[in-house]
Amino acid sequence: MRGGRGIELKSPSQFLAMRRAGLVVERALTQTIAAVSPGMTTKELNDVAADVIAGAGAIPSFLNYGAGPSMPGFPGVVCISVNDEIVHGIPGDRVLTEGDLISIDCGAIVDGWHGDAARTCFVGDPTPELAELSRVTEQSLWRGIAAVRRGGRVRDIGAAIDDWISEQDHDYGIVTEFVGHGIGSAMHQVPDVPNYRHSGRSPKIAVGMALAIEPMVTLGDPTNATLDDDWTVVTRDGSAAAHWEHTVAVTSEGLWILTAPDGGEEMLGRLGVPFGPLGD
């Protein structure tokens, strides 16, 4: 079903399929992060995620994504972005070392429906400033999720993320060129979900919408560039970046975090947001 501006509105049964995809993504991320250790390559981590997705009978959303006459398809099952890499890092021969910050982004398809999530983790013990960068980014994600209200606007999400980041003692950077998105029968759908405050037109939030909310925050200047591989996005000043993401369903009862193991019940409860699972 299509709502305003061509936004895909999901039925309860379609949300249940997305929940199955979301749980595959959650398991892939959990097991991949558990495997992180010094001396591993990013390709070896990619293989962990690939095994989880294949073992669940799901299809990886990212593999060969974007392939076209002028663009190479993404060659990994997950995006693995290390230190100054913001997003879309290609798994390969890079060897992880103690203290590295790693953002892992994963997508999976079950019965034609997508789930998408990202987490930031570390190789060994992080420096306090990197640990705080990740914490602030994760909390900004949840502040954005808490701003999702029936009848509200998609721009409320970015405003909440921006406000949280701006309240911190450190002058963090918010990446504006890459944003969250609608999700469902395709990985990337309308509407875009910016991670910053803006006053432009913005669609109303309605039951049946599913949004992938994904703030990307830098320790320094958020100005960025894409490497010659056509995928990997890095900070121009070499500062570290963190990335957290969840797929959020708007149900008649509240919110359901399709990529959280508990559906988001604990965090939504802390934030005073109605929890709205469908037969979870």
C-alpha positions in Angstrom: 0.0 0.0 0.0 1.3 3.5 -0.8 0.7 6.5 1.4 1.5 10.2 0.8 4.5 11.0 -1.4 4.7 7.3 -2.5 5.6 6.1 1.0 5.1 2.3 1.3 2.8 1.5 4.2 3.2 -2.0 5.6 0.5 -4.4 6.8 0.9 -6.3 10.0 1.9 -9.5 8.1 4.5 -7.5 6.1 5.9 -6.1 9.4 6.2 -9.6 10.7 8.3 -10.6 7.6 10.5 -7.5 8.2 10.9 -8.5 11.9 12.3 -11.9 10.7 14.7 -10.1 8.5 15.6 -7.7 11.3 16.4 -10.6 13.6 18.7 -12.1 11.0 20.5 -8.8 10.9 20.7 -8.6 14.7 22.2 -12.1 14.9 24.7 -11.3 12.1 25.9 -8.2 13.8 26.1 -9.8 17.3 28.1 -12.7 16.0 30.4 -10.6 13.8 31.1 -8.2 16.7 31.8 -11.2 19.0 34.5 -12.3 16.5 36.3 -9.0 16.4 39.9 -9.4 17.6 43.4 -8.0 16.7 44.9 -9.6 13.7 41.6 -10.4 11.9 40.9 -9.0 8.5 37.7 -7.2 7.6 37.1 -9.9 5.0 37.1 -12.5 7.8 34.5 -10.5 9.7 32.4 -10.2 6.5 32.5 -14.0 6.2 31.1 -14.4 9.7 28.1 -12.2 8.8 27.7 -14.1 5.4 27.5 -17.4 7.2 24.9 -16.2 9.6 22.7 -14.8 6.8 23.1 -17.9 4.7 22.4 -20.1 7.6 19.1 -18.3 8.2 18.1 -18.9 4.6 18.1 -15.1 4.1 19.6 -13.0 1.3 22.2 -10.3 2.0 20.9 -6.9 1.0 24.2 -5.3 0.3 26.0 -7.8 -1.9 26.2 -6.4 -5.4 24.0 -3.5 -4.3 24.1 -0.5 -6.8 25.7 -2.4 -9.7 25.3 -0.6 -13.0 27.1 0.5 -16.1 29.0 3.2 -14.3 29.0 1.9 -10.8 30.5 -1.3 -9.3 28.2 -3.3 -7.1 29.1 -3.4 -3.5 31.4 -6.5 -3.1 30.6 -7.3 0.6 27.8 -8.8 2.7 28.4 -6.1 5.3 30.0 -2.6 5.2 32.9 -2.5 7.6 34.2 1.1 8.2 37.3 1.5 10.4 38.4 4.6 12.3 38.1 7.6 9.8 35.9 5.6 7.5 32.3 6.9 8.0 30.3 4.4 5.9 30.4 1.9 3.1 33.8 0.5 4.0 34.6 -2.5 1.7 35.7 -5.7 3.5 39.1 -6.9 2.4 42.7 -7.5 3.6 42.8 -4.7 6.1 44.1 -6.2 9.4 42.5 -4.9 12.6 44.7 -3.6 15.4 44.2 -2.9 19.1 42.1 0.2 19.7 40.5 0.4 16.2 36.9 1.7 16.0 34.8 -0.4 13.7 31.3 0.4 12.4 29.5 -2.6 10.9 26.4 -2.1 8.7 24.3 -5.1 7.7 21.2 -5.8 5.7 19.2 -9.0 5.0 16.1 -10.0 3.0 13.5 -12.5 4.2 10.6 -13.3 1.9 11.3 -10.1 -0.1 11.4 -7.8 3.0 14.4 -6.0 4.3 16.0 -5.3 7.6 18.9 -2.9 8.1 21.0 -2.0 11.2 24.5 -0.8 12.1 26.6 -0.8 15.3 30.0 0.6 16.3 32.4 -1.6 18.3 36.1 -1.7 19.1 39.1 -3.9 18.8 40.1 -4.4 22.5 39.8 -1.3 24.7 39.0 2.0 23.1 40.3 5.4 24.2 37.8 7.3 26.4 37.1 9.8 23.6 36.3 7.0 21.1 34.1 5.2 23.6 32.2 8.5 24.2 31.9 9.1 20.5 30.2 5.8 20.1 28.0 6.2 23.2 26.8 9.7 22.1 26.0 8.4 18.6 24.1 5.4 19.9 22.1 7.7 22.2 21.4 10.1 19.4 19.9 7.2 17.5 17.5 6.5 20.4 16.6 10.2 20.8 15.7 10.2 17.1 13.7 7.0 17.5 11.8 8.6 20.5 10.8 11.5 18.2 8.8 9.2 15.9 5.2 10.0 16.6 2.0 9.3 14.6 1.0 12.6 13.1 4.5 14.1 13.6 6.9 14.8 10.9 10.0 12.9 9.7 12.0 16.1 10.3 11.3 15.7 14.0 13.7 12.7 14.0 16.7 14.8 12.7 15.9 17.6 15.1 16.0 15.3 18.1 19.3 13.8 16.9 20.8 17.2 16.2 19.7 18.6 19.6 21.3 15.6 21.4 24.6 16.0 19.6 24.6 19.7 20.2 24.1 19.3 23.9 27.4 17.4 24.4 30.5 19.0 25.8 32.6 18.0 22.8 32.0 19.6 19.4 31.0 16.6 17.4 30.2 16.7 13.7 27.0 15.4 12.1 27.4 13.9 8.6 24.7 15.5 6.4 25.4 13.9 3.0 24.2 10.5 4.1 20.9 10.0 5.8 18.4 7.4 6.9 15.6 6.2 4.7 12.3 4.4 4.3 12.7 0.6 4.1 10.5 -2.4 3.3 10.2 -4.2 0.0 13.4 -2.4 -1.1 16.4 -1.4 1.0 16.2 2.3 0.2 12.9 3.9 -0.1 11.3 7.3 0.4 11.3 9.2 2.7 14.8 10.3 3.4 15.5 10.7 7.1 18.1 13.4 7.7 20.1 13.3 11.0 20.0 17.1 11.4 17.5 19.9 12.1 16.0 21.4 9.0 12.9 23.4 8.2 12.0 22.0 4.8 8.9 20.1 3.9 8.6 16.7 5.5 6.1 13.9 5.3 3.8 13.0 8.2 4.5 9.9 10.2 1.8 7.3 9.8 1.0 3.7 10.9 2.6 1.3 8.5 5.8 3.3 7.9 9.1 1.7 8.4 12.2 3.9 8.8 15.9 3.1 9.0 17.3 5.8 11.3 21.1 6.0 11.2 23.1 8.9 12.6 26.8 9.1 11.6 28.8 11.3 13.9 32.5 12.4 13.7 35.0 13.3 16.4 36.1 16.2 14.3 35.0 17.9 11.1 32.2 16.0 9.3 33.4 17.1 5.9 34.1 13.9 3.9 35.2 12.3 0.6 34.6 9.1 -1.3 37.7 7.0 -2.0 38.7 5.7 -5.5 36.8 2.4 -4.8 33.6 4.4 -5.3 32.2 3.3 -2.0 34.3 4.0 1.1 33.5 7.4 2.6 36.2 9.0 4.9 36.5 12.1 7.0 38.8 14.7 5.3 40.5 15.6 8.5 41.2 11.9 9.5 39.0 12.0 12.6 37.1 8.9 13.7 33.4 8.4 12.9 30.7 6.3 14.6 27.5 4.9 13.0 24.5 3.4 14.7 21.2 2.3 13.0 17.9 0.5 13.6 14.9 -0.3 11.5 11.8 1.1 13.2 8.2 0.1 12.5 5.3 2.4 13.3 2.4 0.3 14.4 -1.1 1.1 15.7 0.1 0.5 19.2 3.5 2.4 19.1 7.0 1.6 17.9 8.6 -1.7 17.2 12.4 -1.8 16.7 12.6 -4.6 14.2 16.4 -5.0 14.5 16.6 -5.0 18.3 16.5 -8.4 20.0 13.7 -7.2 22.5 12.0 -5.1 19.9 13.2 -2.0 21.6 11.0 -2.6 24.7 13.6 -1.7 27.3 14.9 1.5 25.7 11.5 2.7 24.5 10.3 2.2 28.1 13.1 4.3 29.5 12.3 7.1 27.0 8.6 7.0 27.7 7.7 5.8 24.2 4.8 3.3 23.5 6.0 -0.1 22.6 4.0 -1.7 19.8 5.1 -5.2 18.8 2.9 -7.4 16.5 2.9 -11.0 17.7 6.7 -10.8 18.6 
